[in-house]
């Protein structure tokens, strides 16, 4: 790694210190009578106009996510066009955007990275709680370069009030929400309060809990899915100093989860590779991950053991956040925004009340953004981001070594509006990445590399409320530590994993060794959007060609267990997304929506776990205190499958939501029925697609009180 990126972490922290200690900022007077409100689409750029975003974007209100019964971040977003969820029981669910999930989909907590273990495995929860989020923003396209060139799928930004950005009107506000659900006997609730405690000082405290039993699913031999229970407790306290010019604050957050892992099989615990073949049981071996290129017999004798109770994840995450934003900090700059966080994350995977494996991720993430004043018709933001983390896995499924990872990125996004009818966007990002194994018995080498990404977009306003946009991006992604170094059994995905490194360092046999390349994505997208009037719509098509796409290639298979080798192959993702809404009357709106993504490898074959196409309609009603939503959609049969996958049947989904707000406009009750047809739902995007179905017919009821 060159000397320049080694100096960048120091530069970031010095910049943050300089910004927060600026005499001009410290001297700013507090606006007690005029609360400072900074309401915008954060994920795009500081102060960016949402109508000038070239790629599709979505915003979900946190209250709406609660009323939909969302238990995970994936649940909260899964109905949006182009977005699905990689489900794993009741406690984990990663978002899937256009067929891509972690590590190609980046999740942020108010623009700062979420440091957990969800990018390692689908059974690891994303440590963001929908019960506490104020708003969830989803962005695809050029402006994702603000947060990572590898975010090929998109960026999800969960906004919260941990660190207040405004002085509450009347000096105090907050809310309480309580929710229950029938399918898992769920009891959940959240509460938050924001109060001015001194001139310019605002305190925020919040907490949530959720307790859900194993959920019921139709068509099962047992009435409930064993191991699909989930419990979660979250708490946060933050203090912010707010002035006429902006704010700065600190927050501490604590999360404690316990959830089961349904479908977790122990019958393949002794499986191991011999070169490129898989051996399960039958003889003694000195190395549970050893390669023996001279032994290629398929001895698949195995005694199945079904008596184990499902494993349980015991998760604890502790996080400290620093956030701030100020207007006109220096001559030539309209705004500065900074974020820094430190996270101490660990989870135990418990089997029979004993710790089987411990995963830990500890480190910090920091970034600073500067928005320059308009230069002619140009506006934009540039900045610096750095993260330093240590990930470790210890125990039975320690399929990765302990790895220190450093990433540093420089980014720039510029907007140019030569006229009312044209808007252009340009973006660039350069990253340095270093993975360094720590005390590794196999002496797997350090990896370091650089990646550069570029984007451009043009928006043509055909009419004041109708636009046509074309965006294109060339993004480079460097490998994740798991993709490089994996060597070992991974029961959550029923695989024995071998990394990209040569077989002598990981596994998979010498014949499967190959040079390592950067993953390069070339994405183009066309979007037609109408944003105002009785008829609004967003209709788009995209084509994403990825050179050296990193994927888990199956070398051998025994029953449902596979030997996989992370490999690279050119792939193509293409698809369409559409949502059309007609405001039929002042009270009634009709919406049609649908999405489809097709992902194939060059030369033939299908990329695995790609969500099936869906199409549906929604009827919304709102008149005075009463509102409701009737939603129906059909998910098609997914038969574009990889060799090891099974065809997933289609299903119909019928949901109904009714809400009523009382006269004081502070209290609201809601009732939601989901999967009212009690369909068997098998999620093709999940690793448990043919093993664990989604919940059956269920009813959610709740009340929210704002003060």
VONUMAR-497738 format. One record per residue: residue in three letters; x, y, z of N, C-alpha, C in turn. Coordinates in pm, whole numbers, plus 50000, padded with zeros to 5 digits. Last residue first. Layout:
<nodes>
alaXYZXYZXYZ/...
</nodes>
This chain:
<nodes>
unk453675125852077453495137352167454595147652143/unk451875098551941452895108851925452615120352020/unk451295064751952450915077552014452095087052003/unk449955036851789451065046251800450535059351858/unk449105002751803448735016551828449995024851842/unk448114972651623448994981151702448424995151720/unk448224940151482447434951051537448324959551625/unk448334916951222449094926151307448154937151355/unk447804883751134447194896651161448074904451257/unk448404859450874448674865751003448034879451011/unk449084829550699448134840250727448394846050866/unk452594820550732451274819550672450394831450707/unk456064829150665454874827850750453584827150671/unk457954808650426457664821050498456364819750576/unk459654776450466458714785850403458574798450487/unk462694761150428461904768550526460984778250454/unk463644747450196463684741150328462704747650425/unk464144759849962463384747449953463264740450089/unk465504783150050464394784049956463544771449952/unk467444791850221466514781750272465314780350179/unk468704812550106469454799950110468564788550159/unk466364831849912466894827050039467704814350021/unk465134837849678466324845649710467014840649837/unk462804822749674463944817949597465234825549627/unk460774813749926461524825449879462784820949807/unk457604801749925459004797449925459814808349855/unk454624799950084455534809450020456954804550038/unk451394789450066452744784650093453714793350014/unk448874813150170449664806350067450954800550125/unk446644825750289447384815050357448164806450258/unk445484847950198445124835550128445794823350189/unk446704867950341445344864350378444844851750307/unk449254878950394449104865450338447714859950373/unk448124899850660449114896450557448974881750518/unk446314926450785446284912250756447224909150641/unk446524951151028447034946250900446884931050895/unk445564980751180445294966451169445754961951032/unk446175007451408446295001251277446064986251289/unk445605039651548445535025151560445595019351419/unk447085068451677446685061251556446665046351586/unk447115100551830447035086051842446525079951712/unk447095127151750448275121851818448285106751825/unk444835139151657445905136951561447195131851627/unk442555141551796443665149951842444905148351755/unk440945122351674440715136451646441865145351690/unk442965094351557441955100751641441995115951623/unk443205075251266443845085351350442785093051426/unk443425042451158442505053051202443245062251296/unk443945018950893444425027651000443415038351033/unk444444987250753443484997650788444045005650904/unk445564966050494445924974450608444844985050628/unk445994934350354445054945150379445494952650505/unk447214912950093447404920050220446394931350231/unk448014884149924446934893749947447104899650086/unk449914868149684449944874649815448844885249821/unk450584836849530449824849249533449854854949674/unk453504820949385452474822549488451764835849470/unk455494794949225454974808449243453924808849353/unk458144772649335456804775549282456404790049306/unk461434769849224460594774949332459214778249275/unk463574743149145462584752649096461694756749213/unk466684741249321465384735649284464504746749231/unk470214742049236468974747649289467764739749244/unk472504733749116472234728149248470894732849305/unk472544747448869472504732848871472084727149007/unk470244775648894471564769648880471434754548897/unk467254784748713467994780548831469374775248794/unk464514796448635465854799748585466834797148700/unk462114793048753462714781048695464034784048624/unk459944804348975461334806848935461964793848885/unk456704816048921457544804348942458964807548894/unk455994849749033456024838948935456884827248983/unk453804863849253455214860849232455294848449142/unk451334888249246451674874549210453184873549188/unk449554908249485450574906249383450854891449364/unk447494932849628447584919249574448724918749474/unk446224952549888447364949549800447304934949757/unk444644979850016444424966149974445444963049866/unk444685002150278445414997550160445094982950136/unk443285032050432443445017650413444195014550285/unk442125055250681442845051850558443015036850551/unk440425081250849440465067250809441275065550682/unk440145108150901440985100350993441185085850950/unk439825117450562439765121750701440655113050789/unk440595091750370439515101750381439375105450528/unk442115071250151442405080450261441345091350261/unk443145041050007442015049450042442415058250160/unk444595022849740444775030949861443555039949881/unk445304992649601444235002449614444415009649747/unk447624977949382447364982949516446244993449509/unk448974949149216448204961449218447864964949362/unk451754932349046450664933949140449974947249128/unk454254908148983453404918748931452194919849022/unk457604895248968456314897149035455574908748971/unk460144870348914459394882248872458084883048950/unk462264857849181461344856049069460634869249036/unk465684865049263464244865549291463404864049164/unk468274842049238467734854249180466214854449204/unk469954820549316469174828149414468704841749361/unk472704819949071471754814349168471064824849254/unk472764826548727473254830748858472244826048962/unk472734800348489472014810548563472724813848693/unk474264793248167474074791048309473434802948378/unk476544806347922475454797747966475424795748116/unk478324824747836478594811047799477534801347847/unk478014844548122478424843847982478804829447949/unk475244838048334476684837948311476954837848161/unk472454859348420473054847748355474564849348348/unk469484870848547470934870748569471524857948514/unk466844892648542467364880348480468864881048489/unk464134905848716465574906148693465984892448640/unk461274926048740461854913748690463354915748673/unk458264939748883459714939748858460154926048808/unk455464962248932456074949548896457574951048879/unk452234977348987453684976649003454194962848961/unk449675001549003450154988948946451664988848955/unk447335017549210448735015849172448955002049113/unk444935042149272445195028649221446635028049172/unk443315059949531444425059049436444645044449399/unk440835081049666441175067749614442315068749513/unk440165106849739440335096849845440905083649795/unk439865122349517440635127749627440945117549734/unk440295096449266439535107049333440415112849443/unk442525084349142441205084049080440285094749136/unk445575087449072444755093049178443355094649123/unk447505061048975446445069948928445605074249047/unk450815050648932449745054049026448785064048962/unk453115025548863452235035548803451065037848898/unk456275012648841455225015848936454425027448879/unk458744988948745457704998548710456735000348826/unk461704975948608460974979348729459944990048692/unk463704950248454462784961548445462084963348578/unk467094938948376465744938148430464944950748407/unk470084919848403469254929348331467824927948382/unk473364910548447472104912648517471314923048437/unk475834887748359474994898848312473684898948389/unk479314878948405477874877148425477134889548378/unk482344860648399481564871948350480064868848363/unk483704848148699483164845348567482334857348524/unk485604833648958485224845548882484814841848742/unk484954817749277485544818449144485054831049075/unk485074799149564484844812649511485664814149383/unk483834767449559485074774849541484714788649488/unk482104743949762482114755549673483504761949673/unk480394715049805481754720449812481804731849712/unk477224712049964478044714649847479464718849886/unk474384692250051475624698750095476574700049976/unk472234676949996472034691449993473284699150034/unk474074651549852472724654949893472544670149884/unk477004665649782476484653649847475144657149908/unk478904678749516477694679349596477384665749655/unk481424701149390480904687749416479714689049512/unk481704727849319482634717849264482084703749278/unk479974756849253479844743549311480794733849240/unk481134788949322480984778549220480954764849287/unk480044817949423480364805149486480094793949386/unk481634845949254480484838049296480964824849355/unk482434876249108482834866549211481594859249260/unk482894884548774481924883948883482334872848980/unk484434893648558485094886948672484194887048796/unk482244919848466483414911748434484024906348562/unk478934924648429479974923948533481064914448487/unk476504946048317477454935748275478654936148369/unk473314954248348474544954648427475424942948386/unk470714973748252471584963048204472924964548276/unk467294983148313468734983948339469444971848280/unk464475004848295465124992448254466624994148275/unk461485018948446462895018648410463365004848367/unk459145041848545459325029848464460775029748415/unk456975056648749458415054748735458615041348667/unk454275080648762454865067548735456385068348736/unk451025094748806452475094948829453015081048802/unk448245113448752448935101548704450435103348726/unk447625137548866446805126048901447425112848856/unk450805153548953449555151948882448795139648926/unk454325144448932453205152548982451975150048897/unk456305128648818456305130248963455115137949018/unk457335104248601456405115348615456105116748763/unk460085090548423459445093048552458545105448543/unk462045065748286461025075648254460185077748381/unk465355055748252464245057648345463335068748296/unk467915032848190467025042648130465765043448216/unk471265024548257469875024548300469115035948234/unk474125003848283473395014248210471925013048245/unk477234994148419475784994748435475205006348355/unk479694973148458479324983648364477804983748358/unk481994963048703480594963948664480404975648569/unk484524941248779484224953748708482784953248658/unk486634928849022485294927648966484914941148905/unk490054922148954489034930949009487694927648943/unk491254888148973490984900548902490034909248983/unk493614862649013492624871149079492504884349004/unk493964831948828494414845448865493274853548925/unk493054800648988492954810048877493484823548922/unk492544766049061493234778649087493164787648964/unk491524741649002490574752749010491224765849051/unk493534723449017492934725548885491964737348884/unk494124720849286494974729349203494334732549069/unk491334722049514492134715249413492884724749323/unk489944732949725489294732549596490074725849486/unk491334757649952491014743949913490404744449775/unk493724777050054492314775150091491954760550063/unk496364772849990496054781950101494594780850146/unk496294755349781497254752649889496974761350011/unk494504767349603494064756149685495004753149800/unk494814803649605495104790149556494734779249656/unk491914824149688493334821149689493584806849644/unk489164824249709489754827049578491234823749572/unk488234797049938488384810649891489034811749755/unk485714773849995487114775549956487254789349892/unk483404759850223483824771150142485334771250119/unk480874737750218482264738550260482894748650167/unk477434744950302478584744750211479884742750288/unk474934753550410475174739550370476314738550269/unk474724778050518474504777350374474714763250320/unk475214771150782474054779550751473714778850603/unk477634757250788476394749650791475174758150758/unk480474756650652479544767450679478134761450672/unk483854746550693482454742950683481574754750724/unk486584762450511485954755550621484474753450599/unk487964789950417488354775850415487704769050535/unk488274821850269487404811550326488014797650311/unk489684843650162490354834850258489544822950306/unk488164858749967489594855649952490024843550033/unk485594861050057485804856049922487254852149899/unk486074872650309485514859150300485774853050163/unk486954898250235487874889150302487374874750295/unk485934907249901485684906750045486644896550107/unk487814921449629487174910249699487014912549848/unk486764952949484487804943949530487194933149619/unk485124965849205484984960549340486114950949370/unk484434993949003485344983049036485104978949181/unk482075005548765482485004148905483394992148922/unk480755027948560481755017348556482365016448696/unk477485037648462478555037148562479495025648531/unk474875058948353475855048448324476955049148428/unk471535068948280472705068748368473595057048332/unk469095089748161470005079048123471215079948214/unk465675099548193467075099848236467825087548187/unk463055121148146463695109148093465165109948129/unk460205134548315461635134448283462055120848229/unk457675156548399457995144448325459455144848281/unk456895181048493456755169648584457075156348517/unk457485199148285457895202348422457825190448518/unk458695177048025457685186148078458095189248222/unk461185166247985460325168147869459215177947901/unk464155170148106462795173448150461945176348027/unk466605146948119465945155948024464505157948071/unk469565139948275468115140448293467555151048198/unk472325118448275471685129948213470185128848233/unk475325107548438473895106748413473405119648350/unk478065086548534477525098348468476055096448442/unk480925074748717479515074348680479125087348610/unk483545052748818483095065048755481635063648714/unk486105040049032484745039148978484325052848926/unk488875019949113488375032849068487015030949003/unk490825004649364489705003649272489225017749239/unk493714986449476492974998949456491864996649354/unk494954964249734494654968249597493904981349594/unk496314937049914496014951249903495824954749756/unk496424910450139495954915150009495804930150015/unk498694887950294497994900650293497574903950150/unk498294851750270499004864550253498084876650267/unk498114827050519497494833050402497964847550389/unk499224809350708500034820050649499434825350519/unk497824791750851498084788050713498894798650639/unk497434804151094498234791951090498604788050948/unk497674838351140497024827951062497934815751051/unk497864863051276498254850451340497604838451271/unk495614878251064496324879851191496594866151252/unk495504890350726495244879850825496154881450947/unk494504919650597495724914050657495334903350758/unk493504938250322493124927250412494414921050466/unk492954970450209493964961250259493314951150352/unk492234993649952491774982950039492944974250080/unk491295025249836492405016649873491865006249971/unk489385039949572489485033149701490795025649713/unk487775067149426488965058749425489145053049565/unk485085078649228485545073749359486795065249337/unk482855101849077484105094049074484465090049215/unk480205114548868480735109648994482005101748975/unk477905138148743479165130948724479675126648861/unk474915147548587475565143148710476815135148674/unk472785173148456473815162948439474465159848574/unk469745183848319470545182448441471515170748421/unk467605205248136468695195448138469425195748272/unk465705224848153465315211948093466385201348102/unk466745247948250465665241848326465345227748277/unk470335244048201469035250148173467995243148258/unk472615232748303472775243848209471475250948177/unk473545220148583472225223248526472355235248432/unk475355194848728475445205948635474075208048570/unk477015180849007475765182848934475885195548850/unk479335156049122479045169549074477755169748993/unk481025139049365479815138549284479445153049250/unk483805121049474483345133749420482085131249339/unk485995105749716484845105849628484465120049589/unk488235081949841488065095949802486935096449700/unk488565057950101487985062149975487935077249960/unk489955029650248489975044250239489445048250102/unk489955002450470489495008150345489515023350354/unk491374974350618491394988950609490884993150471/unk491014947050829490654952950699490664968050711/unk492354918250968492274932850979492024938450840/unk490994887151048491454896050940491284910550981/unk491234853651137491094867251187491724876651085/unk490004831750873490974836050974490594849651031/unk486944812950845487784824150805488834826850911/unk485374793950954485814791550817486624803150761/unk484614781651219485564792551195486164790651056/unk482694764951332482514770151196483394782251170/unk483634759351592483394748551499483274753251354/unk485824787651663484944776551700484754766851586/unk485784821351566486424811251649485424800351682/unk486504848051361485584836851380486344825951455/unk486774883751324487294870751367486174860751379/unk487844914851195486824904351198487474891251240/unk488404947851249489004934651272487874924551286/unk488664978051053487924968051129488734955351145/unk488435009950955489455000651003488754990651094/unk487715033450701487235023450796488375014050830/unk487075065850569488045055750612487385046350712/unk486595090550319486015080450407487095070350443/unk486035123150200487015112950237486355103550336/unk484625143149930484955139450067485885127650076/unk482345166049773483485156949770483875153849913/unk479585177249584480125173349714481325164249691/unk478155204849395478625191349420479195189449558/unk477225223749105477185221649249477665207349275/unk477495246448836477965234048898477765234549050/unk477075269348696475925260348710476295247148777/unk479345286948882478535287448761477285279148783/unk479505269449148480505275149059479865275348920/unk477975270349465477845269149320478965276349246/unk480175258049725479185267649677479085266349525/unk480565222949803481085236049764479945245049717/unk480365202750076479595207549962480095221449925/unk482205176750202482175191250185481385194450059/unk482305151150443481825155650313481795170950313/unk483985124850600483725139150599483355143050457/unk483885095550805483805102050676483545116950696/unk484695063850953484585078450960484565084250820/unk484475035851162484215041151029484075056251042/unk486125009851345485525023051331485375026651184/unk485624977951516486364988051440485615001151431/unk485004943551512485264955351594486044965451511/unk483254914751517483684925351425483814938151507/unk483034879551556483224892851614483704902451506/unk481514848751627481894858351524481994872151588/unk481984817451761481834831651792482354839851675/unk480394785851792481214795051712480934809351757/unk479224772952013479874765151907480834773851826/unk478514773552345479014781952236479744773352135/unk475614755052443477064756652443477474765352326/unk472944748752418473354757752527474864759152543/unk472904734852175472644727652301473204735452419/unk474794759752043474214746752013474124738852143/unk474984793251941474844783952051474204770952002/unk477094815651823476144805951771476114794351869/unk477484848551939477744834351960476684826351887/unk478684878751802477574869751828478094855551844/unk479654912951844479964898651850478674890851858/unk481054945151798480004935451765480524921351788/unk481534976651849482054964251909480934953951897/unk482255005251660481344994251688482114982451745/unk482235039751619483015028451666482055017551709/unk482075065851375481445055951462482455045351502/unk481395097251232482395087951283481695078451378/unk480775122250991480285110551063481485102451111/unk479935155050875480895144950917480215134251001/unk479685180950643478965170350713479965159550750/unk479345214550549480235203550583479425193650665/unk478425237750294478065228650402479175218550425/unk479475255550112478115257850158477765249450279/unk482575271350073481865258950104480495262150164/unk483835295450040483795286449925483015273649949/unk484995298250370484755304750241484815294750126/unk483355274350585484565280850536484235288050407/unk480745267050656481835265450753483085273150716/unk477915268750576478885279550555480065278450652/unk476465246850817476365254550695477415265650695/unk477265214650947477235229250960477195235650822/unk476865185451133476655191951005476535206951028/unk477735153551280477625168151279477425173451139/unk478155126451502477595132051380477545147251392/unk479405097151633479605111551630479055116451497/unk478405068251812478335076351690478635090851721/unk479155036151925479225050351957479265058051825/unk477755004452012478175014051909478145028251964/unk477614970152047477744982952118478364992852021/unk475724940852023476444951251950476424964152031/unk475304906452049475434918952124476254928652038/unk473464876452011474144887751948474154899852041/unk473224844151972473244853452086474104865252044/unk471394821851785472354832851778472144841951898/unk471054787051814470544800151854471674810351842/unk470204757251627471134766351695470464779851722/unk467554733951693468144744351607469104753151687/unk468564702851846467694714551842468354725151754/unk469264671651694469754684351745468654694851741/unk468384649051571467934651251707468404664451765/unk469084638151332468074648651329467634652751469/unk471684626351162471284629151299470324640951299/unk472654600850945471954613350964471494614551107/unk475734588550858474594586150944473924599550975/unk477084581950540476854591450648475634587250727/unk479174578150262478464571750372478284581650485/unk480424586750037479384595350091478564588250198/unk483234587549887482694579749998481674588350071/unk484384591049613483184597449667482604588349774/unk487894594649582486714586149592485574593849657/unk490274607349542489094613249479487874604349491/unk493254614749652492104607049697490844613549644/unk495204631549587495344617949536494174609249575/unk494824655649708494574655249565494694641249507/unk493434663749977494224652249939493964649949792/unk493214689550211493094685350072493944673050053/unk491484694750524492614690950443492254687450301/unk489974703250730489844710850606490874706550506/unk490594686650935489194687650896488974696050773/unk493124664550927492854678850908491444680250857/unk493264637050952493964645351048493634659951041/unk490564614950946491444624150875492034633650975/unk488934583750912489574593750996490454602550910/unk485944578550720487324575650757487854586650843/unk483134583650706483674571050658485114568250691/unk482104616850586482124605350676482934593750622/unk482154628950280481314630250399481324617250476/unk484034647250055483944634750129483134637250256/unk484154660549731483644661949867483564648249932/unk486774672449516485654663749550485344664649698/unk489064685549456487814691749411486614682849436/unk490774675649735490934682449607489634689449570/unk488444667249930489654660349884489904665849743/unk486784685150195487194683150056488424674250042/unk484234672350420485474679650394485924676650251/unk481814666850678482164667550536483394676250516/unk480884665850934482214660250910482594660150762/unk478334677250930479394683751008480784678550976/unk475944671850812477104672650725478334678250797/unk473864672450988474204659450932475424659750842/unk472894695051094474134690051153474624677251084/unk471354723450948471544709050948472894705251007/unk468894746350993470324744251018470574729351036/unk466254752650979466854746050864468324743150879/unk466514783051173465764771551119466484765550999/unk467944795551425468404793251288467674781051233/unk466624820851652466934807451607467344806951461/unk468024847751847467094842351748467574828751699/unk468504875152037468554860552045467544855351945/unk470274906052074469364897251999469584882752039/unk470794938052169470894924452222469834915952152/unk472544968652144471594959252082471874945252135/unk473015002752210473234988952256472154980052196/unk474695033552149473615024052118474015010152162/unk475235067652208475655053852240474465044652218/unk476205097652039475175088152081475815074752111/unk476765132852002477265119452029476095110652070/unk476835161251768476355153351880476985139651887/unk476125192851628477105182251648476655174451771/unk474625214851379474615206951502475815197751506/unk473995247851253473985233451238473975226351371/unk473705275051286474505270351173474475255351154/unk472285280051514471745285151388472445278851268/unk472815248151683472955262551667472245266951539/unk472825222251915472235227451793472335242651793/unk474245193552029474305207952046473905214351914/unk472915163252161473295171352046473285186052085/unk473125130152271473095144252310473635152552196/unk471445098652311472295108052239472095122252286/unk471015064252354470905077352415471885086552344/unk469225033952293470185044052250469935056952325/unk468544999052261468465011552337469535021052287/unk466794968752200467654979552153467464991852240/unk466304934352174466214946052261467234956252214/unk464594905952049465514916952026465234928152124/unk464064872851941463934882652047464984893552023/unk462434848251747463384859451752463034868651868/unk461994815651590461714825751692462754836851688/unk462384794151427462104806951362461754817951462/unk462734768451525463904777151518463654790651454/unk460314752351333461224751151447462454760051426/unk457394765451243458744763351189459734763651304/unk454424747551345455294759251345456684755551297/unk453134723251311452354735751293453224748251286/unk454834699651100454644705651231453944719151214/unk454594697450825454184686250909453954690951052/unk453194725450644454274719250720453724707550803/unk451214740150519451814729150446452924721950519/unk451874773450647450994762950595451784752050523/unk453524782350947453554782350800452684771050749/unk454054802551234453284792051168453404793551016/unk457174809051410455994812851334455334800651267/unk458244808351745458304802051614457024805251537/unk457624841151893457824826751897458054821451756/unk459104872151964458274864451873458634849651884/unk459544902952083459564889152133458584881152047/unk461294932852095460464923952015460644909752066/unk461754967252182461864953052213460944945352119/unk463584997952209462604989152145462804974952196/unk464215032752277464385018552302463315010652231/unk465865064252328464925055552259465215041052295/unk466505098752378466585084952429465535076652360/unk468235129152344467335119452282467585105752345/unk468555163352420468795149452459467775140552390/unk470135192852326468965184352308469355169952336/unk471125225652387471405211552413470115203552406/unk470315252252358471025245952248471325231252267/unk470045255152691470095263452572470965256752466/unk468885222452787469545235152815469565242952685/unk467315202052700467715201752841468445214452883/unk464715192952498465715203352516466045204152666/unk464195159152402463895170352490465055180152494/unk462605131352273463605141552245463235153952325/unk462005096852299461725110152350462905119252317/unk460395066252209461475076052190461035089352245/unk459745031552193459455044552251460665053552229/unk458135001552084459245011052078458795024152139/unk457384966252067457114980152099458354988552091/unk455724934652037456804943952004456394958052041/unk455064901052025454814913152105456004922252081/unk453744874451832454714885151849454184896151940/unk452854849051762452534854451895453504865751931/unk453234845551500454334841351587454104845751730/unk450844853851391451474841951335452624836651420/unk449834877651510449264864651545450134852751504/unk451424904951673451184897451549450794883151585/unk451384938651798451314924251817450964917451687/unk452894968651922452424960551810452374945851850/unk453115002552014452994988652059452354980751947/unk454955032252049454225023351961454265009252020/unk455325066252123455275052752177454475044252080/unk457355095752084456275086752044456425073452118/unk458065131252111458385117052115457225108752068/unk459325162552239458425154452158458885139952166/unk459875194852374459865180352394458935174052292/unk459805221952309460855217052398460905202152417/unk458155232252124457625231052258458605225152357/unk459795213251885458825223751906458155221852042/unk463195204151944461775200451930460855212251962/unk465785214551742465205216351874463715213451865/unk467435190051534466595201751554466175202551700/unk468805166951525469245177351432468425190151447/unk469915143151771468925152751719469565163251629/unk470925112151723471555125051747470645135651688/unk468885093851670469825091551780470515104451822/unk466865092951485466975105051567467945103351683/unk467705080251155467145079251289467335092451361/unk467675063850841467795076150917467105074551051/unk469415041850657468375041950759468605054150847/unk470005036050328470365045250436469195046050533/unk471405015150099470245016650187470685024950307/unk472455013449766472735018249900471425019749975/unk473204987349524472604999649571473005002649714/unk474734968849376473294967249389472604979949431/unk477324978549399476764976649266475244975549272/unk479234991049581477784990449606477054989249473/unk481914995349539481434981549534479964980049558/unk482405021749583482365017349444481825003249431/unk480665039449828481435027649796481285023549652/unk479405063549875479525054249986480245041349952/unk479235078749651479535085749776479885075949887/unk478325061749459479785063049472480175071349594/unk475645064449440476115054249534477625055049552/unk475085081949236475425087749365475785077349471/unk474415065449007475705072149020476055076749160/unk472365038049145472845047049042474115054449079/unk469865037349393470625029849294471145039849192/unk468855039949728469355046549608470115036549523/unk466515043949979467185034349893467595041449765/unk465915052050316466125056850180466925046350102/unk463665052850573464625044250505464715048850360/unk463135069450881462935069050737464025060150678/unk463435063351146462485073751109462155073450961/unk463755032351318464105040851204463015051051175/unk462875015151511463445027851555463805037151440/unk461974992151393461104998251493461585012151535/unk464044982751234462964990451170462034997151270/unk467334984351335466014980651383464944989051314/unk470194968651222469404980751210467974976951244/unk472154947651178471894953851308471294967751295/unk471184919651013471584933450989471184941351113/unk472154887251136471204898351128471894911351089/unk473134859450957473604869951047472724882351028/unk472464841850764471864839550895472324849750998/unk473934848550539472534852850545471884850350680/unk477244861350609476324850050596474884854950608/unk478744884750586479434871850589478474860450558/unk477324907350617477904905250484478674892150475/unk476644907550883475614903750788476154901750647/unk478054914651103478564903051028477574898750921/unk478634949851122478154937651186478744925951108/unk478524982251098479574972151115478994960451194/unk477275003350870476824994350977477834983050987/unk478645035450795478575021050772478055013650895/unk476525064150786477725057450838477555042350823/unk474085074650705475245076750618476535070750670/unk472345063650904472485078050883473825081250817/unk473795035450853473055041250963473305056150960/unk473615016050553474145027150630473215030550745/unk474584989050353473604994050450474275004450538/unk475084980350018475654986650137474544992350224/unk475444952249829474454961749877474944967250010/unk477474934549796477254944249687476124954049717/unk477984913749974478544926950004478334937449894/unk474414915950005475734918650063476754908950004/unk472934911549674472854913749818474264916049871/unk471104914549372472374915849444472104917649593/unk468714915649236469414902949240470704903149317/unk467904941849291468204937749153469044925049149/unk468744937749616468404948049518468854943449380/unk467774925149917468294920949787467814931349685/unk468454927650269467844932850146468554927450022/unk468324899450492469104909650422468364914650298/unk467244889450787466694891450654467424902850584/unk466684871751089467644877350992466974878450856/unk464704860551253465644870051309466574876751212/unk463074840751153462434852751203463394863451250/unk464644826950857463864825850979463294839251022/unk465994844650650466584833450723465874832450859/unk465644859650324465134856050456465904844450517/unk466414884450147467074871550167466744867050309/unk464014902449966464654899950093465204885750096/unk463954928349712463434916149774464204913949904/unk463314953649479463894950149609463184938049666/unk461984961049251463404958249239464064953849368/unk459584979849423460024974449294461544972849289/unk459134969749765459484980049668459924973749537/unk458824949849951457734951749856458074962049749/unk461034949250130460844938550033459744940349932/unk461664966250335461884971150198461394961450092/unk461164953450575460674967050558460724971550412/unk462544929250547461074929250550460514943150520/unk465184938650569464704932950444463194932650435/unk465224946050837465364956350735464884951250600/unk462604928251015463994930250973464024941250867/unk459924930151065460784925851175462254927951144/unk457084948250977458464945050943459274941551068/unk454394954250976454834942851056456274938951031/unk453514976950862453584965250774454044952850849/unk453904994751067452544990151041452514978150947/unk456664999251041456144992951162454764987151137/unk456745012350796457424999550810456924992050933/unk455385035850861454775026650765455415012850775/unk457245047851030455955043851084455255033950992/unk459325053750850459515043850955458215038951014/unk458695055750502458525061550634458635050650740/unk460915051050243459875044650324459855051250460/unk461785060249923461785064550062460625057750133/unk463895053549647462685050849722462875055749864/unk464955059749312465175060749456463835058449524/unk466515053549001465385051649091465795053449237/unk468745080648893468385066648907467195065149000/unk469075108248902468945101748772468495087348782/unk467515133349073468225120749090467995112548965/unk466095156649097467265156549009468145144449035/unk464165155449284463715155249145464875155049046/unk465555158949525465165145449484464715144649339/unk468365179249546466955179449510466555165549461/unk470675177449820470325174649681468815174149660/unk471905183250066470965192750009470505189649869/unk474575162750001474085172850094473165182450019/unk473255134049831474305143849853473715154449945/unk471825109449884472265113949753473445123449764/unk471065104350142471945094750078472475099649944/unk469245123950232470635123750279471545115650188/unk467045143550117467435130050082468925128750113/unk466025163150403466475161450266466695146750238/unk465935186950649465145176150590465515174850443/unk466835199950909467625196550792466985184450725/unk465915226151110465435213951047466225211650920/unk466165242351408466915239551287466445226251231/unk463575263151544464275250351537464965248451403/unk463625292751672463455287551538464235274651525/unk464185299851931462825302051886462565296651746/unk466865294451972465885288252060464475289052003/unk469515290451812468205295551770467135288751852/unk472595300251953471535290351942470235297051902/unk475315314451770474295315151874473195305151847/unk478705304351724477355305951671476335305651783/unk481195298751814480645311751850479215313651804/unk481815274651707481625275251851480995288351894/unk482145282251440481035273551478480765274551627/unk484395298251449483165303751393481955295451433/unk486345281051555485835292151636484545297851582/unk486075246151518486165258951449485595270251534/unk485965220751610486565230651699486665244451636/unk484925205351412484145206351535484705216851628/unk486955208151212485585212651189484845214851319/unk489225197451331489235211351287487825216651269/unk488395171251373488745179551487488695194251449/unk488025162851109486885163051201487165172051319/unk490675164951019489615173150958488405174051049/unk491925146051175492315160051191491265169351132/unk490665123551072490435127151212490865141451241/unk491595124050803490165124350835489945129250976/unk494365122050832493785134150773492295135350805/unk494625096750934494995108051018494375120850965/unk493785081850705493035081250830493345092850923/unk495845089750510494485094650500493675093150629/unk498325078250518498185091150585496735095850590/unk497995055850366498275053850508498135066850585/unk497655065950105496485061450179496745058950325/unk500535073650060499415083250064498205078050139/unk502285051650050502265060350168501045069350175/unk500515022049921501355033849906501285042750030/unk500864988150000500005000050000500895012350000/
</nodes>
